[in-house]
Amino acid sequence: MFTHYYKTYQNTWPNNLNFILISILLSIPALLLGEWSIYILPIIFLITLSFIFSERFIIALILITLFTLVGELNQSLRAVVHLVDFTLLGFLFLKKFGLDFQEYPKIPKTIIYFLVLFFSSMIISSLMSSFPSAGIGIIAQQFAFFVIVFVFYSLIKDEKDIKNYMVAIIIVSFVLVSISIFMLFQESFSILNLISKNRERVSALITNAEASSNFYIISIPFLIILLLLNKKRSIKVLSLFLLIYLGIGLSLAMPRSAIIGLVISTSIILFLIRRRLFLIFMFTLLVFGLLFIFVDPLNQSLSLFLRFGEGLTEREPIWSMSLNIIKDHPVFGLGPGVYQYEFYNYFPYILSDWLGKLLIYYHELSQKVNFSHNFFLVFFTEMGILGLITAVMLPTIYFRIGIKTLLRYRNGSKENYYLIVALFAIGVSMIIRNFFNSIGLLYLGGITGDLPFWLIFGGLIYFYKRPSATISTIQ
């Protein structure tokens, strides 16, 4: 066995040597980080592991660092991580495809149509806006984002690469939960605080709890699939442990839309794979729902835990603001990036009121982007009718590709079908939660918020585009 690994190591040495040389060169800026220079040693250690193992390890490492080290920690660290990760990503892409555009992976025409509509909507609404220059940076940022998405999609050679993406996201979720728990121990947290009226949401590394919870709603359905598919006791025990552990992180962040999403994704998985478990799951939800409705102590505890009193009450004035903006700008919208300038013109409260200060705080926390708390309202307010059509087109394409792929693989490889079910269910849950939030699909979330969904979508598209002959061979 050792001989086998040694030969593999020898065969991959020349290519991996390129990686380590590039990585060391790109790590030089880290010397300028001062207190952050302590990260140089673990970075070098991980780079060493990456050239001992395979490209999949490097790609997983890129994803983990992108999702954990580019939050609100330090802008200098963020710049270095982006420089290193995107350079390595570009190197992997060029190493595989070079500049031969004919070799680049093809994407479905519907996705191309969607992208044309998306960028046309932004450009037209920017030109018709009172602040046309506000959209330039956003359009450039979205273009760069889809280049990154395409590179990750292009690096999928087989289903192992999709699983590699999922494992990386699970590791990110584990890191987020671990740091959240560590933060709580430092603050002498009590379990009773979970049902306290003034409880605070805990979100490590990523200030926006809604963005961090995206990693949980991707990881948990994938772990459920592992439990259903694997017969190995060790895998089942590990999956169950991670489910419980990530459940703790979810309860600390407590995003209600994420819980709705998880209920939907779990229902889809069980309905398509284990119909009997689906009926048990639905019955259990019904029983618990009735208990919490009719038993007062449970009702009050659940209301405090899930913050029912804040949910729609907080969103109503925000949705009202967005609807008023749409009434005034129905055709072209405000324009990309203009929401921050028009925000106070539609403010529903007196600025000095408690609710007014709270809304301003949320606006500042969201870095002054559009926080309509609804994906469709965001696009409608900023890009008008074309924006709304774009917003509706994305889930429509997702459902179309997802359902066609499910039907195509349902009689094929059990392992691949389970993976496709997980991908489809996760994407649907992320789309549904965006009826109550506006981060995690497109436009506002950036790398941390939106890339996870497009990794999922890219995996689904890979199976959708796979030739029929390949499926027959696998069957």
C-alpha positions in Angstrom: 0.0 0.0 0.0 2.8 2.4 0.9 4.5 1.7 -2.5 1.2 2.5 -4.3 0.9 5.9 -2.5 4.6 6.6 -3.1 4.2 6.0 -6.8 1.2 8.2 -6.9 3.1 10.9 -5.1 6.0 10.6 -7.6 3.6 10.8 -10.6 1.9 13.9 -9.3 5.1 15.6 -8.1 5.8 17.8 -11.1 2.3 19.2 -11.3 2.0 19.7 -7.5 5.4 21.4 -7.4 3.9 24.1 -9.6 1.1 24.5 -7.1 3.5 24.9 -4.1 5.7 27.3 -6.0 2.8 29.5 -7.0 1.3 29.3 -3.5 4.5 30.3 -1.8 4.9 33.3 -4.1 1.3 34.4 -3.5 1.8 34.0 0.3 4.5 36.7 0.4 1.9 39.4 0.9 0.9 37.7 4.2 4.2 38.9 5.6 2.7 42.4 5.5 -0.3 41.4 7.7 1.4 42.1 11.0 -0.6 40.2 13.7 -2.1 38.0 11.0 1.3 36.6 10.1 0.6 33.8 12.6 -1.5 32.3 9.8 1.5 31.8 7.6 2.5 28.5 9.3 -0.9 26.8 9.0 -1.1 28.1 5.4 2.2 26.5 4.5 1.2 23.3 6.3 -2.0 23.1 4.2 -0.2 23.9 1.0 2.2 21.0 1.8 -0.8 18.7 2.3 -2.3 19.9 -1.0 0.7 18.9 -3.1 0.9 15.5 -1.3 -2.7 14.8 -2.1 -4.7 15.8 -5.1 -6.3 18.7 -6.9 -9.6 17.9 -5.1 -7.9 18.8 -1.8 -6.7 22.1 -3.2 -10.2 22.9 -4.5 -11.8 22.0 -1.1 -9.2 24.2 0.6 -10.0 27.1 -1.7 -13.7 26.8 -0.8 -13.1 26.5 2.9 -10.8 29.6 3.0 -13.2 31.6 0.8 -16.1 30.9 3.1 -14.3 31.2 6.5 -11.5 33.8 6.0 -13.1 36.5 4.0 -15.7 37.7 6.4 -15.4 40.7 8.7 -12.1 39.6 10.3 -9.7 41.8 8.4 -9.7 43.5 5.0 -6.0 42.8 4.4 -6.4 39.1 5.2 -9.5 39.0 2.9 -7.5 40.5 0.0 -4.7 38.0 0.4 -7.1 35.0 0.6 -8.8 36.2 -2.6 -5.5 36.7 -4.3 -4.2 33.3 -3.4 -7.5 31.4 -4.0 -8.5 32.9 -7.3 -5.0 32.6 -8.7 -4.9 28.9 -7.8 -8.4 28.5 -9.2 -7.4 30.2 -12.5 -4.2 28.0 -12.6 -6.3 24.8 -12.2 -8.7 26.0 -15.0 -5.9 26.9 -17.5 -4.0 23.8 -16.7 -7.1 21.7 -17.6 -8.4 23.7 -20.6 -5.8 26.3 -21.6 -7.0 29.0 -23.9 -8.8 26.6 -26.3 -12.4 27.9 -26.0 -13.7 24.9 -27.9 -12.7 22.7 -24.9 -14.6 24.8 -22.4 -17.6 23.0 -20.9 -21.0 23.9 -22.4 -23.8 25.3 -20.3 -27.5 24.9 -21.0 -29.0 27.5 -23.4 -31.5 28.5 -20.8 -28.7 29.6 -18.5 -27.2 31.7 -21.3 -30.6 33.3 -21.9 -30.9 34.0 -18.2 -27.5 35.6 -18.0 -28.2 37.8 -21.0 -31.5 38.9 -19.4 -29.8 39.5 -16.0 -27.0 41.7 -17.3 -29.4 43.5 -19.7 -31.7 44.3 -16.8 -28.8 45.7 -14.8 -27.4 47.8 -17.7 -30.7 49.2 -18.8 -31.9 50.1 -15.3 -28.5 51.7 -14.6 -28.7 53.8 -17.8 -32.2 55.0 -16.8 -31.3 55.6 -13.1 -30.7 58.9 -11.3 -27.3 57.4 -10.2 -26.1 55.5 -13.3 -22.5 55.3 -11.9 -23.8 53.3 -8.9 -24.4 50.2 -11.0 -20.9 50.0 -12.7 -19.2 48.3 -9.7 -22.2 46.0 -9.2 -22.3 44.9 -12.8 -18.5 44.3 -12.8 -18.8 42.4 -9.5 -21.6 40.1 -10.9 -19.6 39.4 -14.1 -16.6 38.4 -12.0 -18.9 36.3 -9.8 -20.2 34.3 -12.8 -16.6 33.8 -14.1 -15.8 32.2 -10.7 -19.0 30.1 -10.8 -18.1 28.9 -14.4 -14.6 27.9 -13.2 -16.0 25.8 -10.4 -18.5 24.2 -12.7 -15.7 23.5 -15.3 -13.6 21.7 -12.7 -16.3 19.1 -12.1 -15.0 15.9 -13.8 -17.3 13.5 -12.2 -19.6 13.1 -9.2 -16.6 12.9 -6.8 -15.9 16.5 -7.4 -19.5 17.4 -6.5 -19.2 15.4 -3.3 -15.9 17.3 -2.7 -17.8 20.6 -2.8 -20.4 19.2 -0.4 -17.7 18.0 2.0 -16.0 21.4 1.9 -19.3 23.1 2.8 -19.9 20.6 5.7 -16.4 21.4 7.0 -17.2 25.2 6.8 -20.5 24.5 8.7 -18.5 22.6 11.4 -16.0 25.5 11.7 -18.8 28.0 12.1 -20.6 26.0 14.8 -17.4 25.3 16.7 -16.5 29.0 16.8 -20.0 30.0 17.7 -19.9 27.6 20.7 -16.5 28.8 21.7 -17.8 32.4 21.7 -20.7 31.4 23.9 -18.5 29.8 26.5 -16.4 33.0 26.6 -19.6 35.0 27.3 -20.9 32.6 30.0 -23.9 31.6 27.9 -26.9 29.9 29.6 -29.2 27.5 27.8 -32.1 29.5 29.2 -31.0 32.4 27.0 -32.3 30.4 24.0 -35.9 31.1 25.2 -35.1 34.5 26.4 -37.1 37.4 25.0 -34.0 39.4 24.3 -31.8 36.5 23.0 -29.1 37.4 20.5 -28.5 35.4 17.4 -25.0 33.9 17.3 -23.1 33.8 14.0 -19.4 33.2 13.9 -17.1 34.8 11.3 -20.0 35.9 9.2 -22.0 38.7 10.8 -25.1 38.0 8.7 -26.8 35.0 10.4 -28.9 34.4 7.2 -25.7 34.0 5.1 -24.1 31.7 7.6 -27.2 29.5 7.9 -27.0 28.8 4.1 -24.1 26.4 4.9 -26.3 24.6 7.4 -29.2 24.2 5.0 -26.8 22.7 2.4 -25.0 20.4 4.9 -27.9 18.9 6.8 -29.8 17.5 3.7 -26.6 16.0 2.4 -25.9 14.3 5.8 -29.5 13.0 5.7 -28.7 11.4 2.3 -25.5 9.9 3.8 -27.6 8.3 6.6 -30.1 6.9 4.1 -27.6 5.6 1.6 -24.7 4.3 3.6 -24.8 1.0 5.4 -21.4 1.4 7.2 -21.9 2.0 10.9 -19.0 4.5 11.1 -20.5 6.7 8.4 -23.9 6.6 10.0 -22.5 7.5 13.4 -20.4 10.4 12.0 -23.4 11.7 9.9 -25.7 11.6 13.0 -23.1 13.4 15.1 -22.7 16.1 12.5 -26.5 16.5 12.1 -26.8 17.0 15.9 -23.8 19.3 16.0 -25.0 21.5 13.1 -28.4 21.5 14.6 -26.9 23.3 17.6 -25.4 25.9 15.3 -28.8 26.4 13.6 -30.5 26.8 17.0 -27.9 29.5 17.9 -28.3 31.4 14.7 -32.0 30.7 14.6 -32.9 31.8 11.1 -36.6 31.0 10.8 -36.5 30.9 7.0 -33.7 28.3 7.2 -35.8 26.1 9.3 -38.6 26.4 6.8 -36.1 25.5 4.1 -34.9 22.5 6.0 -38.4 21.2 6.5 -39.0 21.5 2.7 -35.7 19.9 1.7 -36.2 17.0 4.2 -39.7 16.5 2.9 -38.5 16.3 -0.7 -35.8 13.9 0.1 -38.0 11.5 2.1 -40.9 11.8 -0.5 -38.6 10.8 -3.4 -36.5 8.2 -1.5 -38.3 6.9 1.6 -42.1 7.4 1.2 -42.8 5.7 4.5 -40.4 7.9 6.4 -42.0 10.9 4.6 -45.4 10.0 6.0 -43.9 9.5 9.5 -42.1 12.9 9.2 -45.3 14.7 8.1 -47.3 13.0 11.0 -44.6 14.1 13.5 -44.7 17.6 12.3 -48.5 17.7 12.6 -48.4 16.3 16.1 -45.7 18.7 17.3 -47.6 21.6 15.6 -50.8 20.8 17.4 -49.0 20.4 20.7 -47.3 23.8 20.4 -50.6 25.4 19.3 -52.8 24.1 22.1 -50.4 23.6 25.0 -49.6 27.1 26.4 -46.2 26.6 28.0 -44.9 25.0 24.8 -46.5 27.6 22.7 -44.8 30.5 24.6 -41.4 28.7 24.6 -41.5 28.0 20.9 -42.6 31.6 20.2 -39.6 33.0 22.1 -37.2 30.4 20.6 -38.2 31.1 17.0 -38.9 34.9 17.6 -42.4 34.7 16.1 -43.2 38.1 17.5 -40.5 39.7 15.4 -40.9 37.8 12.1 -43.6 39.3 9.9 -43.8 42.4 12.2 -40.2 43.4 11.2 -40.7 42.6 7.5 -44.0 44.4 7.0 -42.6 48.0 7.0 -39.6 46.8 4.8 -42.0 45.1 2.3 -44.2 48.3 2.4 -41.1 50.4 1.5 -40.3 48.2 -1.4 -43.9 48.2 -2.7 -43.9 52.0 -2.6 -40.6 52.1 -4.5 -42.1 49.8 -7.1 -45.2 52.1 -7.4 -42.9 55.1 -8.2 -40.4 53.2 -10.4 -42.3 50.2 -12.0 -40.6 50.1 -15.4 -36.8 50.5 -14.8 -36.6 50.4 -11.0 -34.2 52.5 -9.0 -31.1 51.1 -10.7 -28.5 48.7 -9.3 -26.9 50.1 -6.1 -29.3 53.1 -5.8 -31.4 51.6 -3.0 -29.0 53.1 -0.4 -29.5 56.6 -1.8 -33.3 56.3 -1.9 -33.7 54.4 1.4 -34.5 57.4 3.6 -37.0 58.8 1.0 -39.3 55.8 1.7 -38.5 55.5 5.4 -41.7 54.4 7.3 -40.6 55.7 10.8 -39.3 58.9 12.4 -35.6 58.6 12.5 -35.3 59.2 16.2 -37.9 56.5 17.1 -36.8 53.1 18.5 -38.1 51.3 15.4 -36.5 53.9 13.2 -33.1 53.4 14.8 -33.6 49.6 14.6 -34.3 49.8 10.9 -31.3 52.1 10.3 -29.1 49.6 12.3 -30.2 46.7 10.0 -29.6 48.9 7.0 -26.0 49.6 8.2 -25.5 45.9 9.1 -26.5 44.9 5.6 -23.7 47.3 4.3 -26.4 49.5 2.8 -27.5 47.0 0.1 -31.1 46.4 -0.7 -32.6 44.5 2.2 -36.2 44.1 1.0 -36.1 40.6 2.6 -37.5 39.1 -0.5 -35.5 38.0 -3.6 -38.2 39.1 -6.0 -38.7 42.5 -4.4 -35.0 43.2 -4.5 -34.9 42.6 -8.3 -38.2 44.5 -8.9 -37.2 47.6 -6.9 -33.7 47.9 -8.4 -34.3 46.7 -12.0 -38.0 47.1 -12.6 -40.1 44.8 -14.8 -37.0 43.1 -16.4 -35.6 42.5 -12.9 -38.8 40.8 -11.8 -38.8 38.6 -15.0 -35.2 37.8 -14.2 -36.0 36.9 -10.6 -38.8 34.6 -11.7 -36.7 33.0 -14.5 -34.0 31.7 -12.1 -36.2 29.4 -10.0 -38.1 28.4 -13.1 -34.9 27.2 -14.8 -33.8 25.5 -11.7 -37.0 23.5 -11.3 -37.0 22.6 -15.0 -33.4 21.3 -15.0 -33.9 19.7 -11.6 -37.1 17.7 -12.5 -35.7 16.6 -15.8 -32.5 15.4 -14.2 -34.4 13.5 -11.5 -36.6 11.8 -14.1 -33.6 10.9 -16.2 -31.7 9.2 -13.3 -34.4 7.7 -11.2 -33.8 4.2 -12.7 -30.0 4.5 -12.8 -27.3 4.4 -10.2 -28.8 4.6 -6.7 -25.8 6.6 -5.4 -26.0 9.2 -8.2 -29.8 9.4 -7.9 -29.6 10.1 -4.1 -27.0 12.8 -4.8 -29.2 14.4 -7.4 -32.2 14.3 -5.0 -30.0 16.1 -2.4 -28.9 18.7 -4.8 -32.4 19.4 -6.0 -33.9 19.5 -2.5 -31.2 21.9 -1.2 -31.7 24.3 -4.1 -35.5 24.3 -3.7 -35.1 25.0 0.0 -32.8 27.9 -0.7 -35.2 29.3 -3.3 -38.2 29.0 -0.9 -36.4 30.8 1.9 -35.7 33.7 -0.4 -39.4 34.6 -0.2 -38.5 35.8 3.3 -34.9 36.8 2.7 -32.8 38.2 -0.2 -29.5 36.6 0.2 -28.2 33.2 -0.9 -29.2 33.1 -4.6 -27.9 36.0 -6.6 -26.9 39.7 -6.6 -26.5 40.6 -3.0 -24.6 37.8 -1.3 -21.4 37.7 -3.2 -18.9 34.8 -2.7 -20.0 33.9 0.9 -23.7 34.4 0.4 -24.5 33.3 -3.2 -21.7 30.9 -4.3 -23.0 27.9 -2.3 -26.2 27.9 -4.3 -24.4 28.0 -7.6 -22.1 25.2 -6.5 -25.3 23.2 -6.0 -26.8 24.3 -9.3 -23.5 23.5 -11.1 -23.6 20.0 -9.7 -27.2 19.6 -11.0 -26.3 21.0 -14.4 -23.3 18.5 -14.6 -25.7 15.6 -14.3 -28.2 17.3 -16.6 -25.6 17.7 -19.3 -24.0 14.3 -19.0 -24.4 12.3 -22.2 -27.0 9.5 -22.2 -24.3 6.9 -23.2 -22.4 7.6 -19.9 -25.6 7.1 -17.9 -26.2 3.8 -19.6 -22.7 2.6 -18.9 -23.1 3.5 -15.2 -26.4 1.7 -15.0 
